[in-house]
Amino acid sequence: MFSSTRRAALRGTISAVVLMAVQGGFTVAAQAEGVHDTLNGLIAKYSEQAKQEMSNKSVSELFEKDGFRDYLDVYPVGELAEGFVWKPGMGATFTGPYSKLEIKSPFTDYIPLAEGPVLDPNKTYKIGFVFHGFNHPWLISLADTAAWEAARHPNVEIEVIDAEFDDNKMGQVIDTWVAKKYDGIVLWPSREAPMGPPVDRAIDAGIPVVSVDRRTSSEKISSEVLGNFYANGLQEGLYLKEVLQGGNIVLNRKDLGSTADSIRTGAFLEVIGNVDGFNIQGNYHTNSQRQLAFQSTADALQAFNDISVSFNTGGEEAMGALDAIREAKRLNSAPDGKKIVILANDDAKEVLKEITDGNIDMVSPYTPLIGDIGIRAVIKHIGAKEGLNEAPPKLIMTPNLPMITKTKMTIEGVETMTPDEWPYAYGPAVN
């Protein structure tokens, strides 16, 4: 699935996580600092345990069938670039150019660039930003941050194009920018494999290319800005293990082959893989669409009377699942009259409201507010090409973020945050 070259290059980043063995288990080394390192230590702990044994047959069968090990083994886990240390409250506040919503962006000091002209002030630099989904609240926020960063630099021109979830269209956009000799390209790829060839063509033409959030299959890509997918799925598993020791689970997953699905779902299964009481009862791909998650959950509710857990790889999926559960009047229909535990990723404001109201149980934040990092990274790659600065790292990991719960909890050393404490939620406010 992945080349041996890429495996070797990425596996080295995983060794940055420092662990010590204690009576056959693992604890995070004492020198680890902050939630980023704590979560990296837990990732290593559960990854090692899953490699040694996964006793739950239902979990292990799905884990093997979908090849999660191949994806997890090459997904980078390690330190932040350039010694960056993130703390809650950091970042700039601005109005999104596209959404027109107020945004508090957490990582505007990461891979920093001063406001004003960049590189050669007498030259205008053309950068293309291609993604999918102006009509998706997470994705429009991603575009907001990219456009905001470009606007801080008067000699940067940015063209933003929505490829509308069409891999072929995204490839054509990139090829057009190559033909027009753009200075740099930033992309949000929906799936890994289809975007490798067009990225390679741009790199071969001498144009730096940076991906944000999801990966491409290109080994030549200039930089990858990778979010905390592993910490997302891990924390969904940690929370579930804290509140339940068994039950039937329905999975609402993103598109098969996407980084978001393979890493989040795989990490979740690693954590619960040795808890024998859990059973995968339903397994659906809802491709980030609320309506598809609504339908899959409605189908599962009709088929099964004893659902205990709704696992969702995104906020849109979680809201669709919640809508279906509420419409069926099944929120408190888990065995013994207990509430169905709803697990989510992506910290949209409407998801946080449902946590406050006690309907969704936890969310593992996955901020879309990282497009600015991609723009700064590609500018620095352009500068390196011109001999004006050093190139940024090929792997730019964004900080692991702690899960959000209605009330504060401490789960395996991770202190959760409450919705009121979290300033970075995206999307429109909900009353």
Secondary structure, DSSP 8 states (H G I E B T S, - for coil): ---HHHHHHHHHHHTTS-EEEETTEEEE-TT--HHHHHHHHHHHHHHHHHHH----HHHHHHHHHTTHHHHHHHS-----GGG----TT-SEEEE-TTT--EEEETTTTSS---SS--SSTTS-EEEEEEES-TTSHHHHHHHHHHHHHHHT-TTEEEEEEE-TT-HHHHHHHHHHHHHTT-SEEEE--SSSGGGHHHHHHHHHTT--EEEEES--S-SS-SEEEE--HHHHHHHHHHHHHHH-S-EEEEEEE--TT-HHHHHHHHHHHHHHTT-TTEEEEEEEE-TT-HHHHHHHHHHHHHH-S-EEEEEESSHHHHHHHHHHHHHTT-TT-BGGGB--EEEEES-BHHHHHHHHTTSS-EEE---STTHHHHHHHHHHHHHHHTTSS----SEEE------EESS--EETTEE-B-GGG----BS----
